[in-house]
């Protein structure tokens, strides 16, 4: 049997409906050295209450009789600590404040639902800002709403009459170890302990992921704005990068650009890594002083109304790629373009991974970094591992949405192929760590391999390159939404040759304090 799926308004119809209100292209500010013009977009509009209601109806259709309890993120420990709503709750309600909860009950096929939010409290709002209150929250989400202090009283009769408790926060294999569970998991555990009539706790996360795998026009609009703002940040950063700067200066410029244009925050920890740090996939520290002759990887994404972009560019710190950097960069770009050509409706993302890996393997063999495209090494596993994984060890991409790694229909377990409403990344990379061969298991085969590959590793050491773009599938085909971020070598070098206003206001003496205040690890 087939399961209900979330209705998706045809993208072309949605765009045509908003064409009359479409904005004009956004030109560069007067006096800017960067003449980039943002493309025209439909007039922005918030996600409507009826869309949140449709999402809840689609999820409830995948329930049997029972009660679903979904908790939003709790209040921060202090009122000056940043708050971020968890993505399942925001997807179902649109509510972006702490201490909220959602209850959906299904009995005899009839569905009821209620939202719970913190009550208005003028004494607390002086410190924390205004709360929605039940009435406004209900209008936002399109659902009856009450204050959070009535949640338990609302749940008691529902759970006494139920045999099944649904959750989006499944317990671990040892549900008795409450100290190791999240707050929402502990709450589910407590509900089950109070109601022995509940025969089972069932996780609905897979059903929610399947519904989130296809983005609505409203979601794609939010993602588009997140991507365009991230593109502006990449362009600004390219104009600013120069030898002697610290990674945190570029991180500050990037994240300041996000907020400047209305993004809530970075959608994930910004990755700004130079030299040896460019070869660390999820480098987080961002406190190294950059030098000429190094690469800088900037893997960044603005979160706009909760929806997160993910765009990566790799640039030469001194503005010009060295011959070795060009070889690695050109290979990664070739792999990305090969994967792009494979991205068609019905094609799984695993096919893109296969194609990119084949291109990278041939190129790495040509550069002498592996013995042949199909060569393996002894990795301590029952079967030998492909040598290409010494320098390319991650997947080709992922969905984007409310989470930076969001579900997408191209995943094998979520439909198995791209379709209208897919939003995803393509991000091949090569990472030549200076110690790439140092930790191979000590076998005769690996000793021979190490001796053969060592000269190439020395030649390309500490060069890390990742290129990542964001893509949508619409009825018009594949769109590279992040195309405004330069990715061809000539484009990057031309962008870096432009003067950036950030540098004119820089005070290098203050930046240098860090060198002595926070010494490097011995």
N, C-alpha and C positions, 0 to 999 in steps of 0.2 A: 504494500500500500504506500501511497505517497503522503508526505507530511505537509501541512500548510507552510508556506514560506511568506516572508515579508513582502508586501506589495511594493514595487518600485515604479515610480512614475517615469516614463520614458525620458531620457536625458534631453533628447532633441526638443521634445515638446516643452519641457521645463525651461530650457534656455530660450526658446522662441517666445514663450509667455512673458519672460522678463526682458525681452529685447528692447522694448520701448523705454525701459528704465535703465538700460545699460550705461555704465560709466564710459567716459572717453578714456583713451590711453593716458597714463600718468607720466608726464615728461620729467626729465631730470630737473632738480632745483637750479635756479639761476646761478651762474658762476661755478657750477660743479664741473670738474674735469671728466666725470663719467656721464656720457650722453645717453646711457641706457634708458629706454622708455618702457614702463610697465605696460603690458597688454591690457586692452579693455576687458572688463569683467562685468557680468550682470550685477545689478544693484544688490548689495548685501541685505540679507534678511535673516532673522533668528530662526532656529528650528522650531516649528510650530507644535502646540500641544497635541494636535491630532496625530503627528508623527510619533510622539512618545506613546500615545495611547495605542497606536497600531503595533508598535514594537511589543508592548505588554500583551496585547491580544495574541500576537503570533507566538510568544513564549508560552502563554497559558494554553494555547492549542496543543502544545507538546507535553502537557501535564495530564496525568490521570487525576482522579479525585485526590485532593490533598491540600496542603497549605505550603505556600512558598514564602520564605522570609529572607529579605535582602537588606543588609545593613549598609548604610553609607559609611564613609570614613568618620571616625570619632573626632571629638574635639582635640586640638593640639594640647600638649601638656601645659603650655603657656600661651597667653593671648597674643604674644609677639612672635610666635613660631609660624612659619608658612603652612598653609593648608592646601591640600590637593585632594579632590574627590576621587574615589576609585572608579575605574571606567565602567564596570557593569552597572553600578547605581546611576551614574550620570547618563548612560545610554538609555536606561529604562525610564528616567524621570526628568532629566535636565536640571535637577536640583544640585547646586554647587555650594552647599554650606554643610558644616559638620553636624553630627548627631542625628541624622535623618534615618528613616527606615521605610521599607515598602513591604506590604503584606498582600498577597494574592491568594484567594481561597477558591477552590473549585469543588463543587459538590453536586452530584447528579447532572453534571454538564454545565451547571450555572456558575458563572464566575463573578466574584466580587473583589474589589481591590480598595486599598486605602494607603495613603501616604502619611507619614508621621515626621514632624519637624520640631525643632526646639521652639518653645513658646517665646513670644515677645517678652523682653525683660529690659526695661529702660536702664536699670542699674548696670547690667552687663553690657548693654549696647553702647554705653559711654566708653567702654574700654575696647570692645570688639567690633563695633560698627553695627548697623541695623540688621536685624534678622528678617527673613521673609515672613514668618508667621504662617499659620495654617491656611488662611484664606488666600494669600498671594501665592503660596507654594502650590495649592490646589489648582489655581488658574494656570500657573506655569506648566504643570505636568498634565493637566486635563484629567484630574482624579480627585475624589473626595479626600480631604486631608484633616488631620487632627494633630494635637500637640504630642510630643514624644513621651510625655509622662503617662499617657493613656495606652501605650503600646502593649504592655503586659496584660492589662485588663481586656483589651480587644482580642488578644491571642488566645486567652484561656479557653473560652467556649469553642473557638474554632478547633483548637488542638484536642480538646476532650472528645470531639466528634470525629476526629480524623484518624486514619491509620497510616498516613504517609506524610512525612515532612520533606519538603523540597528546599534546596539551598544552592547558592552559588559560591559557598565557602565549604567545600567538603572536608570532613575530618581526615586526618592522616591514618595510616594503618594501625597505629596504637592510640585510639581515641582517649585512653585513660590519662595520657601525659598532658594534662591541660596547660601546664606551664610552658609548653612548647607550641601552643596553638595561638593563632591570631585572636583578637578580641571577638571577631564575628564567628570564628570557629568555636570559641569557648561558649558563646551565646547559644549556638545550635546544640552543642553538647548539653548545656544546662536545660534547654527545652526538652530534649529527649529524656533526660533523667527525671524531669518532673512529670512526664507523661508516658508511662510504661505502655499505654495502649498504642503508641506509635510503633508500628511493625518494622518500619524502615525509614532511613534517611537517604534520599536520592539526590544526587548531584545533577543540576541542570546546566552546568557550565558548557558542556559540549553543544547543547541545543542553542544556548545563547551565542556561542561562537559561530555556529552555522548561520544564524540570522545576521550577525554582524559582518559576515564575510562578503556581503554585497552592500556597497554604500549607496545611500539615497542621493538624489541631486543636492539636497540641503547639506548632507555630510561632505560631498565632494566640493561644494562651494567653500565650506570652512577649511577643508584640506588645501584647496587651491590658494587661499589667502595665507595659510601657514607656509606653504611652499614659496610663494612670491616674497614674503617677508624674509624667509631664510635665504632666498636668492640675493636679496639686497644685502644681507649680512655677509654673504660670501664675497660679493663684489667689493664691499667696504673693506673687508679684511685683506683682500688681495692688494688694494691700494695702500694699505698701512704696513704690511709685513716688510721688515728690513733687518739685516744682521744686527745683533746686539740687543734686540728687543727680547723681552721675556714672553713666554707662552701665555702667561696670565693677562698680558696687555691685549693680546688678540682675543682671548676669551671674553674680556671685559667689553671690547668693542662689539663683538658678535652679540652678546647677551643684552647689551645696551640697545643695539639696533632692534632686537626683538621687541623690547618694551616700548621703544620709541614709536613703533608702528602698531601697537595695540595687542601684541601677543601677551598671554598671561605670564609665561615663563618659558625657559627651555623645556622641551618635551622629554628630555633625558639629560644626563650629565654630558655637557659639551666635551668632545674629545679634540684637544688641540695639542698635538704632539710633534716635536721636531727631532731631527737626527735619529738617535737610537729609539727615542720614544715614538717615532713614526711607525715602528715595526711592532708596537704593542697595540693589539686590536682595540681594546677598550681602556686606553690610558686615561687616567682621571686627574692626575696631580696638577698638571699645567703650571709648572714653576721653573722651567729650565730656560736659560738664556740661549737664544738661537744664534747659529753661526752661518757665515757664508759657506756655500757648498753643500748645505743640508736640504732635505725635503721637510715640508711641514704638512701634516695631514689635519684637516679640519672637518670633522664629522659632527654635524650640528643640525638642530631642528627646532623651530619655534612651535609652541603650542598655542593655537588660536581657537578660543572658545572650546578648549579641551582637545582639539584635533591637531595631531603632531606630524610635522614634516620630518624628513630625514635625508639630508643632502650632504655629500662628502666631496671635497676637492683636495687635491694634493698640489702644492706649489713649491717652487724653489725659493729658499729664504732670500737669496740675493737677486731674485727676479729673472734669472736665466738658468734653464736646465743644463746640467752638465751632460756630456755624451752618455755616461752610464745611466743617469737619471732619465734621459730621453728614451733609452732602450727599454727600461722597465716600464715607464709611463706609457709608451706607445703600445707595448704588449697588453697592458691592462685595458687600455682604451679599445684595442682590437677585440678583446674578449667581451667587453661590455656591448660593443656594437653587434657582435655576433649573436649575443643573447637577445638583444633588442629585435633582431630580425626573426627570431623564433617566437616572439611573443605575439600569439594570435589567439582568437577565440577558441576555446576548447583545449588549448595546450596547457599541460600542468607546469608549474614552476620548476619541477625537477628536470624537465627537458632543457630549460635555460641553463640550469646548473651543469648538466652534462656537456652542453655545447661550449660554455665558458671554460670549463675545466680542460676540455680537449685543446682549445686555443692556447690556454696558459701552459699546458704540458708541452706542446710543440715549441712554444717560444722559450720556455725555460731550458729545454734541451738544446735549442739553438744557441742560447747564451752560456751553456756549459754548467748551469746550476743543477741540472739533473742529467742522468746518463742517457735517457731516451724517454719519449712520451709515456711509455708503458712501464718504465723501470720501477722497481720496488726496493725496499730496504727492510732489514730486520727491526721490527718495532716492539718486540716483546709480546706480541699477540700470536694466537695460533696460526694466522695467515700473515704473510708480509704485507706492508703498507705501501701505497703509491708514493714515490719520491716527490711528486708534485705537492703532496700535503706538507712537506717541510716548509713550503713557502706560500701556500694557499690552503688555509685550513678551516674556512668557513663556507657557509652556503651562499648562493648567488643573490638572495634577496628575501624579502618578507613583505607581508601586508602592512599598511599604515592606516591609522585611524585614531581612535581615542587612546590607544596604546601605540607606542612607536613600533612594537612588534604586534600588529593586530591580525586577526584572522583574515584570510582571503580565499575566495572561491577556487584559486589555483592550487591550493594545498590538496594533496591526495585524499585526506580525510574530510574535506569540506566541499567536495564537488569535482575536484580534479582537473579544473581547466579555467582559464581566464574567461570572463564574461563582462557584459555591460555592468558597470558598477564596481569593477575591480580597481583597487588602488594599491600600488605596490612599489618596491624598489628593485633596482638591479645594481649590484655593488661588488664586482670582482676586485681582487687586490693581490698584491705580491709584497711579501714582507721578508727582507733578507736580514735576519738578525745576525750580528757578528758571531754569536755562539750557536748558530743553527745546527752545527754538526757535533758540538761538544758533548751532548748528552745522549747520543745514540747508544743503544746497548752495545757492549764491547764483544763483537763477534768478528770472526775473520772477514766475513763479507762486508761488514760495516767499516772495518779498518781500511779495507781497500777503497771503499766508497769515499770515506773521509779524505783520503789522500788525493783522490781524483777530483773531488769537487772543491777542495779547499781554495785553490787559486781563484775560482769564480766567486766564491763566497767573499773572499778578501776584496775582490774588485768591486763588488756591489754592496758591500757591508753597510748596514745602517740606512739602507734605502727602503723606505716603506711607501707604497703607493696604493691608495684606494680611491676609486671613482664611483660615486653613487648618485643616481638620479631617481626622481619620483615620477611615476607613470599612472595615467588613468586609462581605462577602457571605456569608451562611449560608443554610441551607435555610429559615430564617424570614424571609429578605429582607435589606434593607440596614440596617445599624446604624451610627450615628454614635458611635463609641467614645469620642471626645473631647468628648462633650456636656457633661461636667462643667466645662469651661473656659468661663466666661461669654462670649457673643458678641453678644447683643442690647445695644443702647446702654444701656438702663435697667439691665440686669444688670451691665454693666461699671462703670457709675457707682456702683451700689449696692455692688459689691465693693470699689471703690477708696475708698469712704467708711468702710470698716471699718478699725479700728486693726490694724496689724501689729506683731508682737513684734520683728521685725528692726529697726524704726526706734527702739525704745526703747533698744537697745544701741548705736546708731550714734554714732560720734565724728566729727562734721563737721570738726573742726580737723585731724584726720589726713588725711581725704579731701582737704582743701584743699591739703595739701602738694603734691599732684600738679599743681596749676595752675601752680606756679612751677618745680617740679622738671623737668617735661616741657613746655616751652613749645610752643604751637601752631606749625605750620609758617608761615613768613612768606608 
